[in-house]
């Protein structure tokens, strides 16, 4: 499943950019594509940092067992 998502995350935007290039020109399409990729990358980084902060808060609680006994 991860392989399919990975392939689609690259191919779908490339197809959209290819279709847009015929109408808006290659330079404008490249700028829009690069800005979109940069925005989505920053959004993913913020989501990762939020998850990391949440995980760290949960593991720093005094008296909380990280690995419960089986």
MIDOZA-412240 format. One record per atom (N, C-alpha, C, O): atom name; x, y, z. Coordinates in Angstrom, 3 decimals. Atoms other than C-alpha are relative to their C-alpha. Example, Ala and Ser with C-alpha at 12.3 -4.5 7.8 and 13.67 -1.06 7.14 Angstrom:
N_0.890_-1.190_0.000;
CA_12.300_-4.500_7.800;
C_0.900_1.200_0.000;
O_1.936_1.181_0.665;
N_-0.820_-1.190_-0.060;
CA_13.670_-1.060_7.140;
C_-0.770_1.090_0.730;
O_-0.261_2.198_0.899;
***
This chain:
N_0.820_-1.204_0.000;
CA_0.000_0.000_0.000;
C_0.860_1.261_0.000;
O_0.552_2.231_-0.693;
N_-0.872_-1.173_-0.065;
CA_2.815_2.414_0.849;
C_0.641_0.268_-1.354;
O_0.860_1.421_-1.725;
N_-0.598_-0.173_1.318;
CA_4.360_1.775_-2.571;
C_-0.970_0.703_-0.945;
O_-0.561_1.572_-1.715;
N_1.013_-0.619_0.856;
CA_1.114_2.736_-4.323;
C_-0.158_1.475_0.346;
O_-0.232_2.318_-0.548;
N_0.126_-1.395_-0.421;
CA_0.777_5.920_-2.269;
C_1.216_0.798_-0.433;
O_1.087_1.943_-0.868;
N_-1.226_-0.676_0.410;
CA_4.398_6.799_-2.997;
C_-0.002_0.287_-1.502;
O_0.346_1.387_-1.932;
N_0.047_-0.203_1.455;
CA_3.959_6.306_-6.733;
C_-1.030_1.049_-0.390;
O_-0.771_1.887_-1.254;
N_1.042_-0.973_0.318;
CA_0.724_8.285_-6.809;
C_0.382_1.407_0.429;
O_-0.001_2.379_-0.222;
N_-0.370_-1.330_-0.478;
CA_2.234_11.141_-4.804;
C_0.935_0.712_-0.965;
O_1.018_1.940_-0.956;
N_-0.857_-0.623_1.006;
CA_4.726_11.723_-7.602;
C_-0.673_0.087_-1.364;
O_-0.504_1.080_-2.073;
N_0.538_0.028_1.358;
CA_2.760_10.762_-10.698;
C_-1.222_0.887_-0.200;
O_-1.361_1.504_-1.256;
N_1.203_-0.833_0.169;
CA_-0.550_12.563_-10.085;
C_0.358_1.480_-0.156;
O_-0.149_2.123_-1.075;
N_-0.382_-1.400_0.225;
CA_1.049_16.013_-9.598;
C_0.749_0.216_-1.323;
O_0.608_1.270_-1.943;
N_-0.720_-0.136_1.264;
CA_3.305_15.385_-12.617;
C_-0.966_0.026_-1.178;
O_-0.758_0.784_-2.126;
N_1.002_0.002_1.073;
CA_0.300_14.607_-14.826;
C_-0.764_1.321_-0.008;
O_-1.018_1.891_-1.069;
N_0.700_-1.287_-0.089;
CA_-1.528_17.698_-13.563;
C_0.888_1.132_-0.515;
O_0.424_2.010_-1.242;
N_-0.930_-1.027_0.474;
CA_1.566_19.831_-14.172;
C_0.181_-0.082_-1.508;
O_0.283_0.947_-2.176;
N_-0.118_0.155_1.449;
CA_1.907_18.387_-17.670;
C_-1.194_0.567_-0.739;
O_-1.045_1.199_-1.785;
N_1.206_-0.555_0.628;
CA_-1.676_19.284_-18.495;
C_-0.029_1.518_0.137;
O_-0.461_2.217_-0.780;
N_0.010_-1.446_-0.212;
CA_-1.255_22.761_-17.003;
C_1.045_0.699_-0.858;
O_0.861_1.856_-1.238;
N_-1.074_-0.623_0.783;
CA_1.951_23.398_-18.951;
C_-0.461_0.371_-1.404;
O_0.054_1.325_-1.989;
N_0.477_-0.321_1.341;
CA_0.060_23.358_-22.240;
C_-0.833_1.280_-0.009;
O_-0.960_1.934_-1.044;
N_0.851_-1.192_-0.068;
CA_-2.190_26.187_-21.032;
C_0.721_1.218_0.567;
O_0.494_2.337_0.106;
N_-0.610_-1.144_-0.678;
CA_0.001_28.351_-18.800;
C_1.463_0.209_-0.339;
O_2.025_1.254_-0.011;
N_-1.415_-0.114_0.311;
CA_3.502_27.718_-20.090;
C_0.834_-0.755_1.021;
O_0.402_-0.992_2.149;
N_-0.839_0.849_-0.825;
CA_6.373_25.744_-18.659;
C_0.518_0.720_1.238;
O_0.556_0.140_2.323;
N_-0.573_-0.738_-1.133;
CA_7.862_28.460_-16.442;
C_-1.036_0.203_1.107;
O_-0.756_-0.066_2.276;
N_1.047_-0.217_-1.008;
CA_4.605_29.347_-14.685;
C_-0.425_-1.308_0.663;
O_-0.700_-1.338_1.863;
N_0.340_1.304_-0.566;
CA_3.786_25.659_-14.233;
C_1.066_-0.452_0.984;
O_0.747_-0.980_2.049;
N_-1.080_0.391_-0.893;
CA_7.203_25.022_-12.709;
C_-0.054_0.780_1.315;
O_0.122_0.203_2.388;
N_0.065_-0.820_-1.217;
CA_6.845_27.908_-10.257;
C_-1.152_-0.458_0.890;
O_-0.980_-0.583_2.103;
N_1.148_0.456_-0.782;
CA_3.388_26.744_-9.163;
C_0.256_-1.387_0.590;
O_-0.089_-1.644_1.744;
N_-0.296_1.349_-0.481;
CA_4.538_23.119_-8.874;
C_1.011_0.046_1.141;
O_0.835_-0.633_2.153;
N_-1.027_-0.112_-1.042;
CA_7.630_24.072_-6.845;
C_-0.573_0.606_1.277;
O_-0.247_0.158_2.377;
N_0.614_-0.617_-1.173;
CA_5.593_26.309_-4.533;
C_-0.921_-0.981_0.713;
O_-0.959_-1.016_1.943;
N_0.892_0.993_-0.592;
CA_3.045_23.546_-3.984;
C_0.785_-1.078_0.733;
O_0.423_-1.466_1.844;
N_-0.830_1.023_-0.646;
CA_5.730_20.962_-3.218;
C_0.645_0.559_1.267;
O_0.702_-0.134_2.284;
N_-0.606_-0.609_-1.185;
CA_7.466_23.366_-0.811;
C_-1.031_0.164_1.115;
O_-0.729_-0.096_2.280;
N_1.055_-0.163_-0.993;
CA_4.170_24.120_0.951;
C_-0.373_-1.336_0.643;
O_-0.492_-1.431_1.864;
N_0.372_1.312_-0.536;
CA_3.243_20.450_1.308;
C_1.127_-0.604_0.834;
O_0.868_-1.302_1.815;
N_-1.134_0.481_-0.796;
CA_6.742_19.628_2.558;
C_0.043_0.684_1.355;
O_0.286_0.034_2.372;
N_0.030_-0.731_-1.269;
CA_6.522_22.349_5.206;
C_-1.157_-0.484_0.871;
O_-1.009_-0.610_2.087;
N_1.155_0.512_-0.738;
CA_3.076_21.086_6.207;
C_0.296_-1.374_0.602;
O_-0.072_-1.646_1.745;
N_-0.364_1.320_-0.510;
CA_4.395_17.536_6.558;
C_1.008_0.111_1.141;
O_0.936_-0.647_2.109;
N_-0.972_-0.207_-1.070;
CA_7.310_18.790_8.661;
C_-0.682_0.475_1.274;
O_-0.357_0.002_2.363;
N_0.731_-0.478_-1.172;
CA_4.963_20.667_10.985;
C_-0.818_-1.125_0.643;
O_-0.885_-1.223_1.868;
N_0.763_1.129_-0.535;
CA_2.773_17.582_11.349;
C_0.920_-0.978_0.721;
O_0.558_-1.512_1.770;
N_-0.960_0.890_-0.649;
CA_5.834_15.477_12.166;
C_0.480_0.581_1.320;
O_0.590_-0.142_2.310;
N_-0.434_-0.639_-1.243;
CA_7.032_17.979_14.757;
C_-1.094_-0.020_1.063;
O_-0.809_-0.188_2.249;
N_1.112_0.062_-0.947;
CA_3.580_18.066_16.345;
C_-0.143_-1.405_0.584;
O_-0.380_-1.561_1.782;
N_0.067_1.376_-0.501;
CA_3.513_14.276_16.595;
C_1.168_-0.307_0.931;
O_0.999_-0.987_1.943;
N_-1.169_0.215_-0.852;
CA_7.024_14.252_18.037;
C_-0.177_0.677_1.356;
O_0.146_0.095_2.392;
N_0.237_-0.712_-1.262;
CA_6.098_16.865_20.647;
C_-1.036_-0.729_0.844;
O_-0.878_-0.830_2.061;
N_1.030_0.745_-0.725;
CA_2.984_14.885_21.594;
C_0.589_-1.278_0.581;
O_0.292_-1.629_1.723;
N_-0.624_1.227_-0.485;
CA_5.017_11.689_21.904;
C_0.933_0.285_1.165;
O_0.946_-0.455_2.148;
N_-0.927_-0.347_-1.082;
CA_7.661_13.395_24.046;
C_-0.748_0.390_1.277;
O_-0.334_0.017_2.375;
N_0.797_-0.365_-1.177;
CA_5.023_14.896_26.363;
C_-0.560_-1.235_0.682;
O_-0.620_-1.292_1.910;
N_0.561_1.217_-0.562;
CA_3.498_11.473_26.837;
C_1.032_-0.861_0.695;
O_0.694_-1.589_1.629;
N_-1.035_0.851_-0.582;
CA_6.797_9.822_27.689;
C_0.780_0.687_1.114;
O_1.623_0.049_1.745;
N_-0.698_-0.701_-1.068;
CA_8.025_12.463_30.127;
C_-0.824_0.090_1.276;
O_-0.373_0.664_2.267;
N_0.869_-0.051_-1.167;
CA_5.141_12.047_32.555;
C_0.615_-0.838_1.123;
O_0.894_-2.020_0.923;
N_-0.593_0.766_-1.106;
CA_6.562_11.034_35.956;
C_-0.894_-1.167_0.412;
O_-2.115_-1.033_0.493;
N_0.724_1.161_-0.467;
CA_5.570_7.569_37.092;
C_-0.674_-0.803_-1.089;
O_-1.273_-1.840_-0.803;
N_0.655_0.735_1.087;
CA_4.319_6.471_33.696;
C_0.953_-1.059_-0.536;
O_2.123_-0.770_-0.789;
N_-0.817_1.066_0.543;
CA_5.603_3.136_32.444;
C_-0.003_0.090_-1.535;
O_-1.052_0.167_-2.175;
N_-0.118_-0.048_1.455;
CA_6.916_3.260_28.904;
C_-0.311_-1.369_-0.598;
O_-1.044_-1.473_-1.582;
N_0.217_1.373_0.464;
CA_6.944_-0.518_28.435;
C_-0.678_-0.787_1.110;
O_-0.005_-1.242_2.034;
N_0.680_0.745_-1.066;
CA_4.280_-2.221_30.543;
C_0.447_-1.451_0.011;
O_0.796_-2.017_-1.025;
N_-0.396_1.402_-0.153;
CA_5.108_-5.660_31.879;
C_-1.054_-0.895_-0.615;
O_-2.252_-0.663_-0.452;
N_0.941_0.935_0.644;
CA_3.559_-8.507_29.918;
C_-0.438_-1.071_0.966;
O_-1.226_-1.944_0.604;
***
